[in-house]
Amino acid sequence: MGQSYLKNAALLTGADVLLRLAGMGLRIYLANALGGEGMGLYQLVLAVYALFVTLATAGVSVAATRLMAEELARGRAQARGMLVRLAGTGLLLGAAAMAAQYGLAGAAARWWLGDVRAAGALRVSAFGMPWMDLSAVLRGFFIARRRVEPNVLSQLVEQSVRIGIIWYALEWGNAPDVSARCTAVLAATAVSEAVSACILLLFYRGEAVRAFGAEKARRPADPARRLWEILWPVEGGRCLASALHTAENMLVPACLTVCLLDAGGRSAAVAQYGSLKGMALPLLTFPFGLLGSLSVLLMPEITQAHIRGERARLGCLLDRMLRLTGCFSALAGALFWVWGEPLALLLYHSQEAGFYLRVLGPAMPLMYLESMVDGAMKGMGEQKAVFRYSLWDAVLRIAGVLLLLPRWGMKGFLWVILLSSAYTCQMNTARLLHVSGLQPRLWRWLGAPALAALVSAGAGEGLRALLAGWLGSGSTPTRLAALCAGGFGMAAVCLAVQWPLGLGEEVRAILRTEKSRRERQKSPENRNCSGHRGEN
């Protein structure tokens, strides 16, 4: 069961980067195939689709990971019984979400989105919901077993199938208008979800023998209460937040239309919305793949340390997570600040998307810290706090949209995003520190990364000036090579500054922790988190 933590981290990180590269390539292809208005319509469909996906899957993977980790430590028969109940609950939620989305597709397109062209895409995408839930349960089971290969392979195949179907439908299929093209894209998503679930089931057949042996399923202790204590705060919080987020996504084009009455009205508003949501934000979230795998692997570790009362080990894990997140996100923000505009021009031929990247780049540490802290809090059973903060954040965002967008347009929406990131990051982090007893270490988590990012940004501006000729008039491969060279140069400068400020010691500590982990597998009584020397 106990695979190498570093091996799992490397597999998850490599796969996530590959998946995000493929997803980004698909996003660029869709932006060119659908155009600005088509991407705006596609993002509107995704806003409603995401609401029903949340209804189907919110909390399922978290509950599966946490409860299976607990039951596998207690006994095989109870663990098998818990997995059966998790799968049944997931399929029930998926079927309910599928029926609701299919039945409400016409009304949602007409009254929520204000565009009847979205109805077909909403109907066809509903059929992937039950498969999505089954995949969420099985992925949680494999994570609890410290097995990442099934999850990695299923996601790679899922993305490959999705890209293949979309490419065939848009290049060779009979999709004459934007509505038909959006429907084809969402149909490919539903098919790929079914394929992914089938692959996970194949892996489960072999893993079940190793995990459960010949034991028959037996009812675990109070399964319904334990499941719903995790599920309902996450499910309820995410559903409510997703509903408010959907309302926000419907209000943004409407409020932008008011601001742009003299500059194209609804069409211009949908195009601007597509540039931000369909082009700029996917680029901003792309680097998070390097941290997302860390969050997934840390959740079982944080849960175990919290349940066992191992406060020293818990503090070590949280400190390391916050430190590495700060180092990475500060560099990512500096990269987008310097290279966001030429990158958007190269990929999307959009100056507007480049402006969004440059403005939102400095907020990336807040966005990334909030996401990582969110996962850690759920691992510690703080779902209710996450629910409260996400609810207030959604309400404040809607208020900001209604107040700022009619007058200031997209600039007002950028302020809404920045203020929302600051609020959620501050509230979640304060709660995490209070619950864990961890003392704030602002220099380690933010100060040193910010200093390194500023130095690397200065170096990046110099590199951009040197490469201006290649970036402005070179061929596409030349411009891409210039961007890569500039990005690697900034990363090298940032690493050189951060290494003596504590990053080097953190890397050595991770290696020592991995060694101590193998020793703990031989000596279970050694539970402390080794290799951590405190604040630098």
C-alpha positions in Angstrom: 0.0 0.0 0.0 2.7 2.5 0.9 4.1 3.8 -2.3 6.8 6.5 -2.3 5.3 9.9 -1.6 7.8 11.5 -4.0 6.9 8.9 -6.7 3.2 9.7 -6.3 3.9 13.4 -6.3 6.0 13.1 -9.5 3.3 11.0 -11.2 0.5 13.3 -10.3 2.4 16.5 -11.1 3.7 15.1 -14.5 0.2 13.9 -15.4 -1.5 17.1 -14.3 1.0 19.2 -16.3 0.4 17.0 -19.3 -3.4 17.2 -18.9 -3.3 21.0 -18.5 -1.1 21.4 -21.6 -3.6 19.3 -23.5 -6.5 21.2 -22.1 -4.8 24.5 -22.9 -4.1 23.4 -26.4 -7.8 22.4 -26.7 -8.8 25.8 -25.2 -6.7 27.6 -27.8 -8.2 25.5 -30.6 -11.7 26.2 -29.4 -11.0 29.9 -29.1 -10.0 30.0 -32.8 -12.8 27.6 -33.9 -15.6 29.2 -32.0 -14.5 32.8 -32.0 -15.1 35.4 -29.3 -18.8 35.1 -29.3 -18.7 31.4 -29.5 -16.4 31.2 -26.5 -18.7 33.5 -24.6 -21.6 31.2 -25.3 -19.5 28.2 -24.4 -18.6 29.8 -21.0 -22.2 30.6 -20.3 -23.1 26.9 -20.9 -20.3 25.9 -18.6 -21.6 28.2 -15.9 -24.9 26.3 -15.7 -23.3 22.9 -16.3 -20.9 23.6 -13.4 -23.9 24.1 -11.1 -25.2 20.6 -11.8 -21.8 19.1 -11.7 -21.4 20.5 -8.3 -24.8 19.0 -7.3 -23.6 15.7 -8.5 -20.1 15.5 -7.2 -19.4 18.1 -4.5 -17.9 16.4 -1.5 -18.0 12.9 -3.0 -14.3 12.6 -3.6 -13.4 14.3 -0.3 -15.7 12.0 1.6 -14.4 8.9 -0.3 -10.7 9.8 0.4 -11.2 10.6 4.1 -13.6 7.7 5.0 -11.7 5.1 3.0 -8.5 6.2 4.7 -10.1 5.8 8.1 -11.8 2.4 7.3 -8.8 0.8 5.6 -6.9 1.4 8.9 -9.6 -0.4 10.8 -10.5 -3.5 8.8 -11.1 -4.9 5.3 -14.8 -5.9 5.7 -15.8 -2.5 7.0 -13.8 -0.7 4.3 -15.5 -2.7 1.6 -18.9 -1.9 3.1 -18.1 1.8 3.2 -17.0 1.8 -0.4 -20.3 0.2 -1.4 -22.2 3.0 0.4 -20.1 5.7 -1.1 -20.7 4.3 -4.6 -24.4 4.1 -4.0 -24.6 7.6 -2.7 -22.5 8.9 -5.6 -24.7 7.3 -8.3 -27.9 8.6 -6.6 -26.5 12.1 -6.6 -25.4 11.7 -10.2 -28.7 10.4 -11.4 -30.6 13.3 -9.7 -28.3 15.9 -11.2 -28.7 14.3 -14.7 -32.5 14.3 -14.5 -32.5 17.9 -13.2 -30.2 19.3 -15.8 -31.9 17.5 -18.7 -35.4 18.6 -17.6 -34.4 22.2 -16.9 -32.2 22.7 -20.0 -34.7 24.6 -22.1 -35.8 26.9 -19.2 -32.2 27.5 -18.1 -31.1 28.5 -21.6 -34.1 30.8 -22.1 -34.5 32.4 -18.7 -31.1 32.0 -17.0 -28.7 32.5 -19.8 -31.0 34.5 -22.2 -29.8 32.4 -25.1 -31.9 29.5 -26.4 -28.9 28.2 -28.4 -27.5 26.8 -25.1 -30.3 24.2 -24.6 -28.9 21.4 -26.7 -25.4 21.5 -25.1 -27.0 21.4 -21.6 -29.1 18.4 -22.5 -26.4 16.3 -24.0 -23.9 17.1 -21.2 -26.2 15.8 -18.5 -25.6 12.1 -19.5 -22.0 12.3 -18.0 -23.2 13.0 -14.5 -23.5 9.4 -13.0 -20.2 8.4 -14.6 -18.6 11.5 -13.1 -19.8 10.5 -9.6 -18.6 6.9 -9.9 -15.2 8.2 -11.0 -15.1 10.5 -8.0 -15.7 7.7 -5.5 -13.1 5.4 -7.1 -10.5 8.2 -7.3 -11.0 8.8 -3.6 -10.5 5.1 -2.9 -7.3 4.9 -4.9 -5.9 8.1 -3.2 -6.7 6.5 0.2 -4.7 3.5 -0.9 -1.8 5.7 -2.0 -2.3 4.5 -5.6 -2.1 7.3 -8.2 -1.5 5.3 -11.4 -5.2 4.5 -12.0 -6.3 8.1 -11.5 -3.5 9.3 -13.8 -4.2 6.8 -16.6 -7.9 7.3 -16.5 -7.6 11.1 -16.8 -5.1 10.9 -19.6 -7.4 8.6 -21.6 -10.4 10.8 -20.7 -8.7 13.9 -22.1 -7.5 12.0 -25.2 -11.0 10.8 -26.0 -12.5 14.2 -25.4 -10.0 16.0 -27.6 -10.3 13.4 -30.4 -14.1 13.6 -30.5 -14.1 17.4 -30.4 -11.5 17.6 -33.2 -13.5 15.2 -35.4 -16.8 16.9 -34.7 -15.5 20.4 -35.5 -13.3 19.5 -38.4 -15.3 16.7 -40.1 -18.8 16.8 -38.5 -21.8 18.7 -39.6 -21.8 21.6 -37.1 -22.8 24.7 -39.1 -23.4 27.2 -36.3 -22.1 28.1 -32.8 -25.0 26.2 -31.1 -24.2 22.9 -32.8 -20.5 23.3 -32.2 -21.0 23.9 -28.5 -23.3 20.9 -28.3 -20.6 18.7 -29.9 -18.0 19.9 -27.4 -20.3 19.1 -24.4 -21.2 15.7 -25.9 -17.5 14.8 -26.1 -17.2 15.7 -22.4 -20.0 13.3 -21.5 -18.6 10.4 -23.5 -15.1 10.9 -22.1 -16.5 10.8 -18.5 -18.0 7.4 -19.2 -14.7 6.1 -20.6 -12.8 7.3 -17.6 -15.2 5.6 -15.2 -14.9 2.3 -17.1 -11.1 2.4 -16.9 -11.2 3.0 -13.1 -13.6 0.1 -12.7 -11.0 -2.2 -14.5 -8.3 -1.0 -12.1 -10.6 -1.5 -9.2 -11.1 -5.2 -9.9 -7.4 -5.9 -9.3 -7.0 -3.4 -6.4 -10.0 -4.8 -4.5 -8.3 -8.1 -4.1 -5.3 -6.4 -2.5 -7.3 -4.0 -0.4 -10.1 -6.3 0.8 -9.0 -9.9 0.1 -11.9 -12.3 0.3 -13.7 -10.4 3.0 -17.4 -9.7 2.2 -18.8 -6.2 2.7 -19.8 -5.5 6.3 -21.6 -2.4 7.6 -19.1 0.1 9.1 -19.7 2.0 12.3 -22.5 4.6 11.8 -21.8 5.1 8.0 -24.7 7.5 7.2 -23.8 10.0 9.9 -20.1 10.0 9.1 -20.8 10.3 5.4 -23.2 13.2 5.7 -21.2 15.0 8.2 -18.6 15.4 5.5 -20.9 15.5 2.5 -23.6 17.9 3.4 -21.3 20.9 4.4 -19.2 20.4 1.2 -22.3 19.5 -1.0 -24.4 22.3 0.5 -21.7 24.8 0.5 -20.5 24.1 -3.0 -24.0 23.9 -4.4 -25.0 27.2 -2.9 -21.7 28.8 -3.9 -22.1 27.3 -7.4 -25.6 28.6 -7.7 -24.4 32.1 -6.7 -21.5 31.7 -9.0 -23.9 30.8 -11.9 -26.0 33.8 -11.0 -22.8 35.9 -11.1 -21.9 34.5 -14.6 -25.4 35.4 -15.9 -25.2 38.9 -14.4 -21.8 39.7 -15.8 -22.8 39.8 -19.5 -26.1 41.6 -18.6 -24.3 44.3 -16.6 -21.6 44.6 -19.3 -24.3 45.1 -21.9 -25.5 48.1 -19.9 -22.0 49.5 -19.9 -21.4 48.7 -23.6 -24.7 50.0 -25.1 -22.8 52.3 -27.4 -20.1 49.7 -28.3 -21.9 46.6 -29.5 -24.2 45.8 -26.7 -24.8 42.1 -25.9 -22.4 40.8 -28.6 -19.5 42.9 -27.3 -20.3 42.0 -23.7 -20.3 38.2 -24.5 -17.1 38.6 -26.4 -15.4 40.4 -23.5 -16.7 37.8 -21.1 -15.3 35.1 -23.3 -11.9 36.8 -23.5 -11.6 36.8 -19.7 -13.3 33.5 -18.7 -12.4 31.5 -21.8 -8.9 32.8 -22.5 -7.2 34.7 -19.7 -8.4 32.8 -16.6 -7.5 29.3 -18.0 -3.9 30.5 -18.5 -3.8 31.9 -14.9 -4.9 28.6 -13.4 -2.7 26.5 -15.6 0.4 26.5 -13.4 -1.7 25.4 -10.4 -1.3 21.9 -11.7 2.1 21.7 -10.1 0.5 22.5 -6.8 -2.8 20.6 -7.2 -1.1 17.2 -6.9 0.6 18.4 -3.7 -2.9 19.2 -2.3 -4.3 15.8 -3.3 -1.5 13.9 -1.7 -1.4 16.0 1.5 -5.1 15.5 2.3 -4.7 11.9 3.6 -1.6 12.9 5.5 -3.2 16.0 7.1 -6.3 14.0 8.0 -4.3 11.3 9.7 -2.2 13.7 11.6 -5.3 15.7 12.7 -7.2 12.5 13.8 -4.2 11.2 15.7 -3.5 14.5 17.4 0.0 14.7 16.0 0.2 18.5 16.2 4.0 18.7 15.4 3.6 16.6 12.3 0.4 18.6 11.3 2.2 21.9 11.8 5.1 20.6 9.7 2.8 19.6 6.8 0.9 22.9 6.8 4.0 25.0 7.0 5.6 23.2 4.1 2.4 23.5 2.1 2.1 27.2 2.7 5.8 27.9 2.0 6.0 26.0 -1.3 2.7 27.5 -2.4 4.1 31.0 -1.7 7.3 30.4 -3.5 5.6 28.9 -6.6 2.7 31.3 -6.9 4.8 34.4 -6.5 7.0 33.3 -9.4 3.9 32.5 -11.5 2.5 35.9 -10.8 5.7 37.6 -11.9 5.8 35.6 -15.1 2.3 36.7 -16.1 3.0 40.3 -15.1 6.0 40.4 -17.5 5.0 38.0 -20.3 1.2 37.9 -20.1 0.6 40.3 -23.1 3.0 38.7 -25.6 1.7 35.2 -24.5 -1.9 36.2 -25.1 -1.0 37.7 -28.5 0.8 34.5 -29.5 -1.9 32.1 -28.4 -5.2 34.0 -28.9 -4.2 37.1 -31.0 -5.9 39.1 -28.3 -4.5 42.2 -26.7 -7.5 42.3 -24.3 -6.7 38.9 -22.9 -3.1 40.0 -22.3 -4.3 43.0 -20.3 -6.3 40.7 -18.1 -3.3 38.5 -17.5 -1.1 41.4 -16.6 -3.6 42.9 -14.1 -4.5 39.6 -12.4 -0.9 38.1 -12.3 0.0 39.8 -9.0 -3.1 38.3 -7.4 -2.0 34.7 -8.1 -0.4 34.1 -4.7 -3.8 34.9 -3.1 -5.7 32.6 -5.5 -3.3 29.7 -5.1 -3.0 30.0 -1.3 -6.8 30.1 -1.0 -7.1 26.9 -3.1 -4.4 25.0 -1.1 -5.8 26.1 2.3 -9.3 25.1 1.2 -8.1 21.5 0.7 -6.2 21.4 4.0 -9.2 22.7 5.9 -11.4 19.9 4.4 -8.8 17.4 5.4 -9.1 18.6 9.0 -12.9 18.5 9.0 -13.5 22.3 8.7 -16.0 22.0 5.9 -18.5 24.2 7.7 -16.0 27.1 7.9 -15.2 26.7 4.2 -18.9 26.8 3.5 -19.4 30.1 5.4 -16.5 31.9 3.7 -17.5 30.7 0.2 -21.1 31.8 0.8 -20.1 35.3 1.9 -17.6 35.6 -0.9 -20.2 34.7 -3.5 -22.7 37.2 -2.1 -20.0 40.0 -2.1 -19.0 39.1 -5.7 -22.6 39.5 -6.9 -22.9 42.8 -5.1 -19.7 44.0 -6.7 -20.9 42.9 -10.1 -24.2 44.8 -9.7 -22.5 47.9 -8.4 -19.3 48.2 -10.5 -19.9 46.6 -13.9 -22.7 48.8 -15.2 -20.4 51.9 -14.8 -16.9 50.6 -15.1 -17.4 47.5 -17.3 -14.7 44.8 -17.3 -12.3 46.9 -15.2 -14.9 46.8 -12.4 -15.1 43.0 -12.8 -11.3 42.8 -12.4 -11.6 44.6 -9.1 -14.3 42.2 -8.0 -11.9 39.3 -8.7 -9.0 40.9 -6.9 -11.1 41.8 -3.8 -12.7 38.3 -3.7 -9.3 36.6 -3.8 -8.0 38.8 -0.9 -11.1 38.1 1.2 -11.2 34.3 0.8 -7.4 33.9 1.2 -7.4 35.9 4.4 -10.4 34.2 6.0 -9.5 30.7 5.2 -5.9 31.1 6.2 -6.8 32.7 9.5 -9.2 29.8 10.3 -6.5 27.2 9.4 -3.9 28.8 11.7 -6.5 29.0 14.5 -7.6 25.4 14.3 -4.1 23.9 13.8 -2.3 26.2 16.3 0.3 27.1 13.8 2.0 30.4 14.3 2.0 32.9 11.3 5.3 33.0 9.5 4.7 35.7 7.0 8.4 36.1 5.9 8.6 32.4 5.1 5.2 32.2 3.3 5.0 35.6 1.6 7.9 37.9 2.3 10.8 35.9 0.9 8.7 34.7 -2.2 7.6 38.3 -2.9 11.2 39.5 -2.7 12.4 36.8 -5.1 9.4 37.5 -7.4 10.2 41.2 -7.6 13.9 40.6 -8.4 12.9 38.1 -11.1 10.3 40.5 -12.5 13.0 43.2 -12.8 15.2 40.7 -14.7 12.2 39.7 -16.8 11.6 43.3 -17.9 15.2 43.5 -19.0 14.9 40.2 -20.9 11.7 41.4 -22.5 13.5 44.5 -23.8 16.3 42.4 -25.2 13.9 40.0 -26.9 11.5 42.7 -28.2 12.6 42.2 -31.8 11.8 38.5 -31.7 8.5 39.0 -29.8 7.3 41.7 -32.2 8.1 40.5 -35.7 9.4 36.9 -35.5 7.6 33.8 -36.7 5.4 31.8 -34.3 8.2 29.3 -33.3 10.6 32.2 -32.8 8.2 34.1 -30.6 7.4 30.9 -28.6 11.2 30.3 -28.2 11.7 33.9 -27.0 8.8 33.5 -24.4 10.3 30.2 -23.1 13.8 31.7 -22.9 12.4 34.7 -21.0 10.4 32.5 -18.7 13.2 30.1 -17.9 15.5 33.1 -17.3 13.1 34.6 -14.7 12.6 31.2 -13.0 16.4 30.8 -12.7 16.7 34.2 -11.1 13.8 33.5 -8.7 15.3 30.2 -7.7 18.7 31.7 -7.1 17.2 34.3 -4.8 14.9 31.9 -3.0 17.4 29.1 -2.4 19.4 30.9 0.3 16.2 32.4 1.8 15.0 28.9 2.9 13.9 27.1 -0.3 17.1 25.0 -0.3 16.5 23.8 3.2 12.9 23.0 2.4 13.9 20.8 -0.5 16.4 19.0 1.7 13.8 18.6 4.4 11.4 17.0 1.9 14.1 14.4 1.0 14.7 13.7 4.7 11.0 13.3 5.3 10.8 10.8 2.5 13.6 8.8 4.1 11.9 8.9 7.5 8.6 7.8 5.9 10.2 4.6 4.8 11.6 4.1 8.2 8.2 4.6 9.8 6.8 1.9 7.6 9.2 -0.5 9.3 8.7 1.1 12.7 5.0 2.2 13.0 5.6 3.8 16.4 7.7 6.6 14.8 4.9 9.0 13.8 6.8 12.3 13.9 7.3 14.4 10.8 11.1 14.3 10.4 13.4 16.5 8.5 12.0 19.9 9.5 14.1 22.4 11.4 11.6 25.1 12.0 11.7 28.6 10.8 14.6 29.9 8.7 
